Amino acid sequence: MKTILLSEGDPTSINYELLEGSLSVLRSLSKTNRIILVRGNHKISAKGFSEVEDLPKTNGLFSFRSSYLNESDIPKIKLGKPSEASGRSAFQALLTAIQIQKQTKNASLVTLPLSKEWVIKSGMTHFRGHTETLSEEYKTSTFMMMTGKKLKVIPLTTHVPISGVADELTRVNWHELILAIKSAKLLKKPKICILGLNPHSGEGGKIGREELDILIPKMELFRKANLHIEGPIAGDSAFLPESQKKFDLFLACYHDQGLIPFKMQEGKEGVNVTLGLKFLRVSPDHGTAFDIAGKGKADPTGLISCLKLVTKA
């Protein structure tokens, strides 16, 4: 029996509609898996989940509710209306899910979308995202790998301003990244493409020296670890069909350089996988969509892809 933890994310978003839209899949998987939704003490219902006060010892579909919100906050939790209260509930649900994961050790974690803006406004001023929080909580380097049917992309830097990308590249723990790639169950001797930071990959230093000073020297570390790597390849050509056939994994220098082509190709089926952890953590490749929350328009494809991935891995 596997344990799958779901952190609710922002309860005022589309997340509970995603859960309802995935209910048939969840019920089917719960016949052989223990699935636990970790959520706050608000009044938005989790249809199909059985409320429990302690962690169940059997397979099934369960809702574990904790008192993150005071009485004055609870009425503020309304679909499509994010607030400091919803940001606090989202963050605390994530921390609780992490603590449960540490207790059960072999559990997988599916994190539903939250809003960084509202988590920060709730008082968590240093919050940068799920991936960074997991790194802090497990005291290890973590890496975001966007996974789809055609593409796998790791952004070497994540949620940093574009002006800070070059400096952030010098802080990448390359040894930990190599170890994470080699130990990832979803990767088997991948052929890796590393993208250049500058247009035309710097043209030998004429349009920036980051390729010469940062990227090319680090590529030798991959080769010493018996990993196939090529590049730096210009970002405007790296994702052409011939390159996609040639490579199994792309290393992008910054968030949008890798995620724009990934989302265009994989659409709603993309899954965010965290490398560097001893368990599988995944998240749908989309945001909170507050503007359509409660309108019956949410598409559960991303969550269903996550569930299928954690049960097969």
N, C-alpha and C positions, 0 to 999 in steps of 0.2 A: 504493500500500500504506500503510494506516494502522498506527500503532503504539499498542497499548493496554497500559498497565502496570497490573498488579494488585498492590497491597501486601497482604500476607497478613493484616494485623490481628493479633488475638490468636490464636495457633495452638491454644490450648486451648479455643476457643469452637466455634461451629457452622460456622466459615468454610470448613473443608475439606469439610464435608458440602454446603455451598452450591455449592462448586466442582464436586463430583461430581454434584450434582443438576442443574447447568447444563452438564454435559459435552457433551451433544449440540449445544447452542447454541454453546458454545465451539468445538467442532470445525468446525461449519459456518462460523462467522465466521473461523476461522483459515485457511480456504482463500484468503482475500483480505486478511487482516490479520495482522500480527505481534503476537501476544499473549504477554506476558512476565509470569510470576508472580514477584514479588520476595519471597524468604522466608529464614528463618533456617536454621541447621544442626542442626535437631532431626530426630527420626525419624518424624514424622507424614508419611505419603506424600501426594503430589499426583498422584492417578490421572489418566492421560491426558496429562500434561505431560512433555516430553522435557527431561532435565537438560542444561544448557549452562554452560560456564565463562566464555564471552565472549558479548557481545550478538550474536545471529544477524543475518544480513543478508537473510534470506528470511522469507516469511510462514510461519506455523505456530504451534504451541502449546508454549511453552517455560517451564522452571522455572530461575530464576537464584538460586542459593543462596549466601549469605554467612555467614561465621563470626562471628556475633554472640555466641554462647554458648560458655563454656568447658566442659570435659568434665564438671565437677561439676553444671553447670546442665542439661545435656541430659536426664538422667533425670527432671527436674522437669516437663518438658513433657508433660502428660497431659491428655487430653480432659476437660473439666469441672472442671479443677483449676487455676485461674489462680494465678499466682505472680509474684514479682519477675522471675523469668527470662522468663516469657511476656510481661510488660509491656515488658521490655527488648527482646525480639525484635520485638514489634509496633512499637515506636517506631523502632528502627533500620531495620526494613524500610521504614517510611514515609520516613525520611531518604534511604535508598538509592534508593528509587523516585523521589524528587524529584531527586536528582543525575542519575539516568539520563534523566529527563524534560528536564532542562536541557541535557544533551548532545544528545539527539535533537530537542529544540525543538518538533517538531510532534506529539509523543505526547500521548494522552489518559491520564488517571489515574483508575482505579477503586480506591477505598480500602475495604477490608473492615473490619468493625467491630472496634474495640479497646476496652479498658477504661481510662478515664481514671484510675481508682483505682489500677490496677496499674502503669500507666506512671509515675505519680507515686511510688508505692512503690519502683519500680525505680531511683529517683534523679533523675528528671526533674521536680523539684518545681514548676517554673513552667509545666508543660504544662497547657493549657486545652482542647485539642481539635484535630482536623484543620484546621478552618477557620483558627484562630489560628496554627497552625504554618505553614500555607501562606502566610499573610500575612507572617510573619517571614522565611521562606526566600526569598520572591520580592520582599520589600520593597515591598509594595503593600497597599492596603486590600482586604480580602476580605469578601464577604457571602454568607450562607447563603440559598439559595432552594430551598424545598421545592417540588418539581414533580410534578404528577400529571395525570391525564386531565381533571379538573375544576378544580383549584385550583393556583395558584402563590402561595406565601407567603414573604415575607422577614421574619424576626425582626430588628428593628433592634438589639437586644442579644441576645447568645447565652448563653454559659455563665457567668452572673453571678447572685449571690443576689438574690432578689426585693427585698430591702432596698436594693440598689444600683442598681436599674433606672433610677430617675429621674435620678440623677447620671450614669449611663452614657449616657443619651440625649443629654446635653450634649456627650459626647465623640464622637458619631457623626460621621464625615467625610461630611457630606451631599453635598458636591461630588463626591467619589469615588463615592458611591452612585449619584448621578444619571448619572455617566459610565458606571458599570458596567451600569446598566439600559439605557441607550441603545445600548451596544455589545454587549449580550447577543444571541446568535443565536437564543435561544429566546423573545425578546420583540420584538414589532414594534408600535411605537406603542401601548403598553399603556394601558388606562384603569385608573388606580391608586386604591385606597382605602387611606387611612391610618387606623388604629384609634386611639381615645383610650386613654390610660393608665388614667384613673380611671373609676369607674362613671358611666354616663350622659355620658361624655366631659367630666366635671368640672362640668357644669351651669353654664357661664359663670363658673367660678372658685369656686363654692360647695362643690365636693367636690375641691379641689385645683386648682393653677394650671398644671400641666405642659402642658396643651393650649394655654393662652393664651401661656405664656412660652417654650415650646420648640417644640411641633409646628406651630402655625398660622404662626408667622413663617417656618419652614423650608419650608412648602408653597409659598411664593412663589418659592423657588429652582427648584422643579419647573416651575412655570408659565413662568418666564423661560427655561427650557431646552426649552420647547414640549412639555412632558409634561402630560397630563391627570391631575389629581389632585383627589379630593374627600375631605372629612372635617373634623376627626376624627369617625369614626363609632363609636358605642359597641360594645365588643367583644361584648356579648350579642346584638347584632342584625346584625353585619357579615357573618356567614356564612349568613344566611337565603337561601333559593333565589332571591329576587328580586335580592339583592345579587350573588350568584354569577353571575347572567346579565349583570349590568351591568358588572362589573369583571373585568379580566384578571389583576390583581396586587394582593395585599393586603400592606400593611406593618404588621406587628404590633409592639407596643412591647417585648414580651419573649417569651422562648422558648415557654412553654406557652400563652400567649394565642393564638399562631398555630398551634402544632403539635398541640394537642389536636383542634381541628376538622379540621385537615388529615389527621391519622392516622385519625380516625373516618370521613372521607369516602373517602380514597384507599386505606386498608387497607395491604396488603403491596406494592402497586405503586408507592408513593411513592418518589421519588428525591431525594437531597440534592445540589444543584448549587451549586458555588462560583462566584459572580460576582466579577469584578475581576481574574481571571487571563487571560492571553493564550491559554490552552488550556482544554480542558474537563476538569474534575474532578468526579466524581460518587461517590456512596456510597449503599448501600441505606438505606432509612429504618427501620432497626431496630438493636437492639444485639447483644451477644455471645451472649446466651441460654446461659450456662454450664450452667444447670440441665438442659438437654436435649441438650447436646453428647454425641455418640457414641451417641445413642439412636435415630437414624434418623427423627427427627421434624422436622428442619429443612426449611423451605420456601424454595426458591431463587427465588421469584417476584421479590423485590426486586433480586437480583443480575441476573437475566435482564432486568429493566426497565432497569437501568443499562447493560448491554451493548448493548441495542437503541438506547438513547439516544445512546451515544458513536459507534456505527457509522452512525447516520443523520445526526448533526449535521455 
